[in-house]
Amino acid sequence: MEALRQDDPRRFGRFTALARFDEGASAVRYVARDLASGESALITAARPELAAVPVFSRRFQAEARTAERLAGGWVAPPLDPGDTAETPADEAEPLWTAAGYVPALPLAEAISIAGPLPERALRILGAGIAEILSRVHAAGSVLQGLAPGTVLLAADGPRLTAFGPLGAAASAEARPGGQLSVRLGYLTPEQIEGKEVSAASDLFVLGLLLAYAATGTTPFTEGPAEEATRRIAEDEPELDAVPEELRELIANCLAKDPDQRPSAGTVAAELALEGAAGLARGGWLPEPLAAAVADQEARVLALEVPEEGEATAEAGEADAPPAPEDARPVDAPALRKPADVAAPSGDADPGNGDIGEDRGTTRFLSTGPRPPQNDRPTTQLALPHELTAPRAPDALPAAPPAQPAAPLALPAGPVAPQQPGHTHGGPAPYPAAALPAGPAGPGGPGGGPMVSLPLPPAPAPAPDPSASRRTLLTIAAAAVGGLIVGGGSVAALGSGGTAEATDDKPAPKPRRTLPGQAPEPRWIYAHPASESSPLTTALWQDKLLVVTSESQASAVDLRTGKRLWQRADGAKGQAALAAGADLVFVASPTEFLWLSPKNGKVVHRVRYTEAFEDLPGLTVGRLAGSSGPVIWFTGSHTVVEKAPKPKKGKKKGKDKEVVEAYFFAYDIVQRKELWRTSVPAGRDTGTPAYRVVAERSADVLVRQDAASLTAAEVKKAKGKGSVRSFDQKTGKLLWAKQYGAASLEAATTGDEDGTLYAAVGQDLQAFEADSTKPLWRVEGSEDSWFGTPLIAGPLIHTTERSRLVGAVERESGRLVWRRSTEVPGTGPAPSLTLSGSEKTLIAADAVQVTVFAAADGERLWKFQDIGSADPKGETVRASYRALAFGETVVVQRDRSFYAFPVA
């Protein structure tokens, strides 16, 4: 970390820059703070000369949106930029993202401090990264950005630095006479052969990364530089120094054949059965690294807003030290042959003969020199003409040499992207120095030897984006200047530079068949973008998926995933229950509807004004529950309560409007009210929100959502929740009881035998419903609480906010099994669903769906969908839902529905 330079911006939206964190060829990172709230942030700011390139700008914004969708777990969510200033018409629009500061060390720096990681730390590191990859791959994308400089070690687990904004430069900056330097160490065999990258490519790089973390060296980097690509494509990795328990898994990740590599979910499951977050509880970093992370945090917290005079001298001033020999600006043709490049005097490159021009620099177009760092592990590539992006003659001017500011000696930390914004004030542009994000040193982490690979420019017609992806280091040009990959390369040679595979490759090993990979969906249904998002979803008779929205109700065939009909009458509806064998029941805000399952035609309708004539203006709340043909719901209406007759000589008081609320039972087959009973009115609209937690032969047990309680009821409850019993036949309130210290918001459910199960503090307790007598207690995880359990035969399936899912014997409370969904973070506990056979348990939360064997908790597979990667597409924040029928589970996230086979 360095002090700010005179030409550094001082403001980024609501954030004030405090120091330079680090920089690369395409971006500079700053430590910043919101002076109003005290919130610390890391700002990633693209260099203005690159932001002026349209292709770069579009890629930056598109990939920032994708990264925003990936936020959560081990990827920090973006921060609100606050107010931004308008950019003058004659200046390039600044591009920057902000993320909360998390104290962390880059893996490369951690290895230099404490050496290779112990096995437990390796498992946590690998599982955390694999969990991220699994989310990326579920959306059909490839991460293409792993390297020791971009993987960060925080106190609670691994982190990954920004995705798109730091890896969007190569094709954007391509032009005749351009020059790149990227690393070879993290290429994959298929990239070297000129093939497209895939999810399996990420797994190969993960294997390289884990081998490096376990040994301090990267496989395939030892040996002559000119043979580097051959070693990656043909040689078997040397893994003798890797812990024996992990050797086979890492070797499978490094299989030459992509089809022989395990999935990301498989790797995560094998490395950490309880998930990376679960395994990391109680600390995971060796003592020297934990101390370094704590020291970094203290230094950042101690940073103060610098005065203008405290900034270091502007680059190029007379008192600046002379530029080192190997930091000269590049003024050369597209690619210098090795014989044409002379090493600096008296400092020949021992690993590459006379190739000395690029040994200490990473050069990108005319971005100028940078301070010398021994960055031998690079590959110098020319840019083919078809990658050239048009620009104005003066769009990318050469910048004067820049000198480094006074170092503050602070390890680097993480950053995650957000929507680009505008800067407030501050000098501009950024200095043109191109510092690599990766570590220095021959054979150091992050790459292999430097190799000059001539890619002769071939004349081509208009640029073709698809051709561009195949011509130069695919991976979206992710590793230019060590950005996303922090000095590691992600590159595949295209036509004209293909490394042919030899015919004497060893036979591939059999593919591992570990759990983790989701099965192929039977069908996928996308709710039309032209319609409003779904409000409710339900299954009808295992034949239809009924979806309601603001505008209509529609039905999807559960066999094919094809939409059959839509009906405007069902707008804002709920339920979609079976009313007998041939009708679909939907409750809309104004009426009950019975629809034909074949075409959605309204067969019957009962308006509330007609069915409940004595309750004018009745507002029906959400359904509290259903059983067979009976539904339970709440409703309320307003009546005028006349003021009492005044005493003689007194003025008459004003009439008052009073809300009356009721709890109803209604038969949807006979289409008639069974009973109603008066209940206390709720908050706001007056309709209380009830949920049936148990149905018994004589009564139904009901909980009221805390949010619908009036302030007086909350005060009277003294923080404890209650359960009410209503007679099944008459609706009469039988009793209301509290259970232990169960709070107003505590998750609660019950069974037909008269037992209630409620979250009490961090534990799950069982009570006799009628007597409130405690029966047994199951301890929960630290700093967590239980969500609503799911009853299944002799077991209760449990769910916790800490993302632990389990099974408990109903009678004894004995814990049968407990497993993690491998999703770190906060938020509600996952919701649980059982398959039709009750053999499979599905846990759904805001990040993913995790599927377990119900009997023993074996983690079977998991699924994530990050939504559209279109930069103009809507960011999906909805949680997942699961609806099961027969041997299928329908997984929903907002507009997308997937039908997966399950046991």
N, C-alpha and C positions, 0 to 999 in steps of 0.2 A: 504494500500500500504506500502511496506517495502523497505529498502535499499537492494541493491544486496548483495548476499553472495559471499564468495570467490570462491565457486565452481560453480557459475552461469555462463552460457555462456555470452560473451560480444558482440557477433556479430550474427545476423541472416540475411544472405544475405547482402543487402544494408543497413540494420537497425542496429543501435547501441543500446544495452539495457541500459536503464536509471534507472529502478527500477522494483522491483517485484510488480505486480498488485494484484494478489491473486493466490491461488493454490488449487488444488483438488487432489484426490487420483490418477488420471491418467494424469494430465497435470498441468503445471505452466504457468501463464500469466505474460507477461512483458510489461511495457511501453517502447517504443523504438522510435528512431528518425533516419531519414535519414539525416545525417549531411550535405550532399551536397544540398539537396532541402529544408530542414527544416520540412519535412513532419513527423507528429507524427503518430504512429501506435501502435496497441495492438497485441502482438505476443502470440499465443497459442502453447506451446511446449509440446509434449507428453514426458512422462518420458522415459529415454532410456531403462530401464528394460522392459517396456511394448512395446516400439517400436521394441524390439528384437523378440516379439512374432508374428509369421507370420499372425495369424488370426487378431490380433489387427491392424497390419500395413495395411493389405488389407482393413479392415473395415474403418480405418482412411482415407485412400486415396479415397475409393469409396464414402463415405459419404461427404468428402470434395468436390468432384465433384458435387454431388447432391446439396450441399449448394451453390456452385458457381452458379448453374443454378437458384437457388431461389433468388439470389441477386437482389436487387431493392426494391423500396418502403421502408418498415420498416426493411429490412434486408440489412446491409451494404455490398457493393461489395468487393471482395478480392482485395488486392494490389499486384502489380508485385513485386516478391521477389528480383529481381535483380540477380547479380552474386552469385552463391552458390559454396561452396567448395566440393571436392570429399571426401567421407568418407573412412577411412582406412578399408581394408578388414576384419580386426579382430574386428571392432567396429560395433555396431548397427547403422543402418541408422537413423539419427535424423528426426523426423516428426514435422513439425510446419506449422502454417498458419499465415497470417497477414491480418489485416483489418485496415482501417483508424480509428483513435481515434475520438470518439464522446462523449462529456461530457454527462454523464447520471448516474442515480441512480438506483440500483436494487429496484424492487418494495418493497421487504421486508425492505430494509433500509429506503425507503421513508415513509413507514407506521410507522416505529419506530421514524422517525423525526417529522412527521406532523399528524399522525393518519390516519383514513380511508379517502379515497378520496371523494370529492363532486361528485354529480351526473354527471355534465358535464365532469369532468375528467374521471369518470367511463365509460361514453359512448365512449370517444375518445380512452381510453385504450382498451376496449372490441372490438370496431370496427377495430382498427389497428391490433390486434392479429387475429381477424376473417378474415381480408383481407389476412394475411399471410397463415392462415389455408386453405382458399379457394384455394390459389395457389398450396399448397401441395396436397390437396385432388383431384384437377383436374388432377393430374398426377397419381392417383391411389395409392398414398403414404399416410403414417400417420406420423405426426410430432413427437409425443411421447417425448416431452421435455419441457412442460410448468410447471413452478413453480415460486414462488415469487423471487427466486434468479436469474432466467434467463430472466425475463421480466424487461426491463430497461425503465426508464422514462427520455427522453431527452427534450430539450426545445421546439422542434417542434412536438413531438409526441412520441409514444412508440417505442421501439426497441426490437429485440430478439437477444440473444447471439448465439454463434456458434451452429450449428446443429451436424453434424457427428463427428468431431474430439473429442468433449467432451462427446460423449455418445456411444463410440464404444468398451467399455472395458470388459464387463462382460463375454461374451462367450470366448473372447480372452484370458482372464486370468484364466479361469477355469482350475483347476487341483486338484488332491486329496490333501486334507489337506488345501484347500483354504478356505477363509472366506470372506463374503460380509456383508456390512451394508448398507441398503437402507431404504428410508422412506416409510411409509404407507399412508400418508395423501393424496396423489394424485393418488391412485389406482382407478379403475373403477369397478362397479359391475361385468361386464363381465370378467374382468381379474381375479377377486377373484374366479369366477366360472371356471377358467381354459380355457376360450374361447379366440379366436384370437381377437386382437385389430382391430379397424376399424376407419374410419373417425369420426364416432359417439363417439368413445372413447376420441378423442381430444376435442369434444364439452363438454363432461362431465367434463374434467379437466379445460376447459375454464370457465365453471360454477363455479367450486370450486375456481378458481383464482379470478373471479369477486366478489364472495361472500367474499373472504378474503380481497380484496381491498376495499369493501364497509363496512366491519365490523371490520377488524383487526384480525379476527379469521377464521380458516378453518373449514367448516362443517365436522361432523363425528369424530373430534379428541377428543372431550370431553368425558370422561368416562373411565371405566377400559380398560387397554391396551389389555387384552386378548379378548375383545369384539370388537376391532377395525374393523376387517374384516366384522363381522356381521352387524355393524352399516352402513358401506358403502354399503353392499349388500341389506340391508332390511329397514333401518330407513329413514324417510323423513327428508330432511335438515331443520334446523331452520333458517328461512330467515326474521324474523320479523324486524331485524335491517337494512335490505337492503332497499334502497329507493323504495317506492311503485311503481313508474313508471317502475322499472326494475325487480321487484320481480317475475313477471310471466315468463319473458324471462329466467331469471337465473334458475327458478324452472324447466322449460322445458329442459334446458340444462342438469339438474341433474336428468332427468327421468331415472329410473332403466332400462327400456327397450330401447336399443340403437335406435330402429326404431321410437321411440317417440321423439327423440331429433331433433331440427332444424338443418339445414345445416349451414355451416360457412357463406355462402353468405347471408342467411336469417338473421343471427345474425348481420352481418355487416350492412345490410340494415335497420334493425329496430333500431339499436343503433345510427346510424349517417346517415341520409338521404343524406347529402352532402359529406359523406365520412369522415374518421378520419382526413385526412389532412385539409379538408375544415372546419371542426368544430374546429380544433385546431388553426386556424389562429388568430393571435393577442395574443397568449399565452394561456396556459391551466393548468399550474402547480400552485398550491397554493404558496404563497409568500415564505414560508420557504424552499420549495423544489426548487423553481427557484433560490433562493440564494445559496443553497447547490450545485446545478449544476454549477453555475457560479464560485463558490469557487473552485470546483474540477478542472474546466478548467484552472483557474489561477495557481493552484498548479502544474498541469502537464506542463503548458507552462514554469514554472519557473525551472523545473528540468534541471540539467546540467549533462554532461557526468562525471560519478564518476571516480576518480583516483583509481588505484588498491588498494591502502592502505585504501580507504574509505569503502571498503566492510567489512561487519561484520565478526567476527571470524567464522572460519569453524566449522561446527557441530562437537561436541565431544571434543573440546579443553578444557584444564584444567580450563580456566577462565570462561567457559560458566556456567550458572546456572544449578543446578541439574534438571534432568528430573522429571516432576511431576509423582506421583504415577500411575495415570491412563493413562500415555503415554508410558507404558512399551511395548516392542515389543511383539507381539502375538506369543506364543509358545504353541499351543494348538491343539487338534484334530479338525476335520472339523467343529463341532458344539458343543459348551458347553451347557449342559442343565442348566436351571436356577439355580438348586440347586448346581451345580458345580462352579458357578461363584460368587466370593465374592466381595462385594463392597469395595472400598478403606477405610482404617481405618478412622472412624470418619466421613464418608461422604456417608452414605447410600443413595440410590436413593429413594426418597419418593414416586415416582410414580410407581416403579416397584419392590418393595420389596428388595430382595437381588441381583437383577441383576445389577451389578455395573461395570463389566469389560468393557462394550462397551458404557457406558453412556457418555463418554467424547471423544470418538474417532471414526473415520471411518476407518476400517482396510480392506486392500485389499491385499491378499497374504502376502508376507513378505516385504511390502513396508516400514515397520518401524513405529515408533510412530509419533505423532504430538502433538503440544501443547494442553493443556486441553481446551476444549470448551464444554459447556453443550449442548450436541446434543441429548437429549433424544428421540426426535421423529425419531427413526430409527427402522428398522426391520432387524434382523440378520438372514442371510440365509446361509446354507451350499451349496456347489456346488455338484450336482449329477455327477457321473462319466462320463455320456455321454456328459457332457459339457467340459470335460477336453481337453485342447490343448497340444499336445506333445511338449516337450522342452528338451534341453540338460540339463544334471545334474546341470551345473553351470549357466544356462541361466538367472535365477532370484535369484541372491544372496541376502541374507538379508543385509540390510543397517544399519549402526550405528545410534544411536539416533541423531536427529537433533534439534537444538534450533532455535526459531524464531529470525529474525533480528529485529533491532530497527524499530518500526512502524512509518509510516509517516502520519497515520490517514487520508487517502484519500479514499473517497467512490469509489466503483468499477464502472467500465464502460463497454461498450459493445465490442464485438469482433465478427467477422464473418470469416468463413474459406476460405482458398485458397489452391491451390495445395501445397503439402508438398515440402520443400526444404532442403538444407543443411546449417549447420551453419559454420561460419568462426571462427576458433580459439576459445579461451575461455576455461576455465576449464570445465571438465565434470567428472562424470555425475551429473545430478540434485540431490539435496537432496531427501531423501526418505520420508520426512514428508508428511503426507496425511491430508491436511487441508480441511475441508468441505467448499463448496462454499455457503452453505445456512446459515441462521442466527442462532444464539444460543438462548437458553432459553427454559424452559419447556413450552410446548404448543405454542411455537413460530411459526412463519410462515414457511411454506415449508413442513409440514408433520404432521403425527399423532403420536401416542404413539409407543414406542419401544416394539416390540413383537418378541420373539424367536420362529420361526416356523421350527420345525425339518423337513428337507427333506432328509430322509435316502438315502444314495447313493445306487443305484441299479446297479448291473453289467450289462454292455451292450456291444454290439459289437462295430465296428468302429464308430466314431462320425458321426452323421447325422445332417447336418445343419438345416434341417426342424424340426427335433425333438428338437434340441437345442432351437429353437425359442419358442417352446411350453412348455418346461420343466421349465425354470427359467423365471421369470419376462420378458415377451416378450417385445416388444418395443425396440427391438435390444439392450437389456441390457442397455437402455439409461441412467439410473440414477445412475450408480455406482459412489460412492464417491461424489455425488452431482454435477456431471459434467454438462452434458447438462441441467439437470433440476436444477442445482444449489442447490442441497440438497434435492430436491423433488424426489419422487420415481415414476417410471413408471414400474410397475411390475405385472405380472399375474402368479399365481401359476399353475404349470402343474401337471402331473400325480403324485400321491403320496402326493400332498399337496392341493387338491381341497377343497374349501369351498362350500358345497352343499347349494343350494338355498332352503329356506323353502317353504312350501306350502301355507302359509297364507300371501303372498305378496299382497299389495293393487293393485287394478285394474289399469292398465296404463291409463294415461290421453290421450285424443285424440291428435293426432299429429298436430302441428301448420302448417298452409298452407300459410306461408309468402313468398314473392318473394325472389329470390336469387339463387336457385338451377337450374343449366342448365338442359334442357331436355335431354333424351337419344338421341344420334345421330342416324339418320336413317342408316348411314353407316360411316365407317372410311376407308380411303385409305392412305397407306404408300408408298410414292415414293421409289423405290428400293434403298437400300444403295449402291449397286454396280454401280449406275449411278450418275452422277454429280447432284448437287442440282438444283431445279427449278429456272429458270430465270424469266419467265413470266407465268401467268395463266390467262385464260379467259374462259367465257362460250359461247358456240355456240348453238343458237336456243333452249336454255333450255333443251338440250339433252346431250351435251358433255361438259366435263371439259377438256380443251386443255392445256397441260403443255409443255413448251419448256425448254430445258437445253442446256448445252454446246455440248451435244452429239446427241440430237434428239428432235423431237416433239412426244408427245404421247397423247392419248385420254382416258378419263375415262367416263364410262356410269353414267350419273347423277341419274339414277333410282336405280342402284345397288352398285355403288362405285367400279365396276370391270374395270380393264384396258382392253381396246378393241384392241388397236394397238399402235405401235411406228414406227416412220419414221425418218431415219438419215438425210434426205434432209432438215428437219425443224430445224436442230441444230441452236442454238443461234437466233431463230426466235422471232417475237413479233406479237401481235395483236390477231390472231385467230378470225377473223370476219366472219359473214355470207355473202358469195358472192352468193346472190340469195337464193333459198330454198334448194339447194342440194350440195353446196361446202363450204369447210372451207378454208378461205384465211389466209395465214401466210406470213409475210415479213421476209425473212432471210437476212443476211448481203450482199448477192450477187444477190438475185433474189426474185421475187414475186412467191408464190406457191399457187395453188388451189388443195386441197386434198379432196379425197372421205371421207365422214364422216363414212362410213361403215368399211373401212379397211386401211385408211390413204394413199392409192395409189395416186401418183401425176397425176392429170388429166390435168393440165396446168401448165406451168412454163414460166415466162418472166424474162430473165436475164437483169440486168441493162445495160450491154454493148449493148444489142439489143434494148431495149425500149428507151434508151437515147443515141443514137449513136453519137449525136453532143456534148455529155458531157463525153468524155473518162475518165475512172478512177473515175466515180461518186461514192461518198460515201453517202449512205442514212442514215440519222439520225433516231431517234425514231419518231414514229408517233405522230403528234401534236393533232390529233383528228379525228373523223369520224362521218358521218351522213348518214344513209341509205347506198347506194352503194359508197359514196364518202369518200375518205380518204385524209387528209392533212399531208404533211411531208416536212422536209427540207433535202437538200442535198448539197454537195459541191464537187468541183474538182479543180485541180491545172493546171494552164496554164502558159506558158512561155511568159513573156512580154519582147519583144526585146528592147534593149537599143536604144535610138534615134540616128540618124545619126550624128556623131560628126562634129563640125565645122572644117573648114580647118586648119590643123596644130594641131588639138587636137586628143587625143587618144580616141578610141571608148570605151564607158562604157560597163559594164557587163550586160548580160540579167538577168532578175529577174523572180523568180517563184512567182506567185500571186494566192491566193485562191479566187475562185468565188463561191458564195453561192446563193441558190435559194429556194423559197417556192413553193411547188407543190400542185396541186389538181389532183386526179386520181380516175377514175371510175373502181372499182374492178369487176363489173358485165360485163361491156363492154370491160374491160381490155385495157383502153386507157387513155392517159394523157389529162386532161381537160385544164389546163393552168399551167404556171410557171411564177414567177416574181423574178427579181433579188433583193436580200436583202444583208445587210452588213454581211461579214463573221464573224464567231464566233472565240472564243479563241481556242488555241491548234490545233485540227484537222481542224478547219475552219468551221465546220458545226454548225450553231446556233441551240439551243434547244428551240423550240416553243411549246406553249400549247394554244389550242383554248379555250378561256374562255366564249365565247358566240357565238351562231349562230343566225343570224337574216335573214330576207327575202332578204335583199340587200347585206349584208356583213357578214364577220366573224371577230370577235375581238380576237386578239392574244397577249399573253404575252411571252416575252423571259426570260428564266431562267437566273438569274444574273450570275451564274457560267460560262455561255457560252459567256458573254459579254467581249469584248476586254478591255484592260486597258484604251484606249482612250475613249471608250463609257462610261465606269464607271465614268471617270473624267468629261465627258461632262454632264452626268446625275445629278451630284451633289447630289447623294444619293437618288434621286427620281426615281421610276419606271414609265414606260409608257406602254400604250396599243396601238396597231396598228390595223387599220381597212383595210381589203382587200375586194375588190369587189367580190361578189360571182361568177359572170359570167366570168370576165376577169382576176381576180387576181391583178388588179391594186391597188397599195397602195393609200388609200384615205386620211388617216390622222394618226398622232401619237400624243397622248395626255397624260398629267400627271394629277393625281387626288389627290388634296390636298397634304398632306405630306406623301402619301403612298410610302414606300421605295422600293428599287430594289427587295427585297426578300418578300415583302408583299403578303400574300395570296389574290387572286382576282378571282372573278367569275362574270358572268352577266346573264341576262335573255333575252328572246326574245322581251320583251317590251322596251328595251333600257336602262335598269338600271344596273349599275355596283356596286358590293359590294366588298369593299377592307378593309383590316386591316390597320388602321392608328394609329401608336403608340400602346396603349393598348386598343383601341376602334375599333369597326366595323362601317364603314360609308357607306351610299348609295349615289350614284352620278348619274346624268343624263349622259349617256355615251357620247352623242354628244356635250353637252355644258360644261361638268365637274361640273355642279352646284351641290353643296351638298344638299341632301334631308333630311336625318336624321342620327342620331348617337346613337349607343348602347355602354354604358360603359362596359369595360372588367374588369377582376379581377386584383388586384394589382400584379405588377411584372410579368405580363403574356402578351400574345398577342394571337390574333385569328388565327386559321388555315383556310383552304379553306372551305367556307360555302357550304351547299348543298341546292339547290332550290327544293321545293316540293309544288306545287300548290300555295295556298295563303301564305305559310310559307317559311322561310329560317331557316334551321337547322344550328346552330353554334357550333364551337368546339374551345377550348382554350388550350393553353399549360399547364395551371393550372389544366387540366383534367375536366373542366366544359363543359358540352354539353347542348344545349338549343334550343329554337325555338323562332323566331321573325316574326311578321307580315311583309310581303314584302312591303305593301303600307305605313304603318305608322311607322314601326320600334319599335312597342310596344313589350316588352318582354312578351312572353306567358309562358315560363317556363325555368328553368335552374337547372340542376342536376349534381352531381359529378359522375365520373366513379369509385370513391374510390381508385384511384391509385395515390399515392404521387410520387414525383420525377420530374425530368426534361426531356427534349427531345421534339421532335415535338408534336404538338397537335394531338389528335386521328383523324384518317381518318373516314369519315362517309359513310354509305351505307343504302339505304332504301329497305325494302322488296318489293316484287312484288305488294302487295296491298297498299303500302305506309303507312301501319298502324304501322310498327315496324321500329325503327331506331337502327342501329348497329354501335357502335363506337369501332374501333380497334387501338391499339397502340403497343408498344414494350413489354408490360407486360400482357395485357389481352384483351378480347373482352367483352364489356358491352352492354346489349340490353335494350332499352327503348321503352315504348309506345310512338309513335310519337305525338299523340294528346296532352297528358298531362305530359309526362316525367316520368311516373311511371317506376321505375327501375324493369325490369322483371327478368333478370338473368345475370350472367357473367360466363366467361369460361377462364381457363388458362391451358397451357400445358408446363411443364418444360423440356420435352424431356426425353431421356433415362437416367436411373440411373446407367447404366454400367460405371464403372470407366474408361474404355477405350473408352467410347462412345464420340461422338462429342458434344461439348457444343453448344447449339442452342442460337444464339443471334438475329435471324431474327425477325422482327416485324410481328404482325398478319395482315392478310388481310381477307376481307369479300367480297364474291360475292353472290348476291341474285338472285333468280329466283322463280317465283310462290310463294309457301308457304315453301320455303327452303332457308337457307343461308349456303353457304359453307365457313367454316372458315379454313384458311390455316396458318400454321406456319412452314416455311421451307419445310420439306418433308412430314409433316402430314396434312391431310385434313379431316374435320369433317362436315357432312351434318346434320344440326339441323333444326327441324321444327319451323316455325315462322308464325305469323298471317299476 
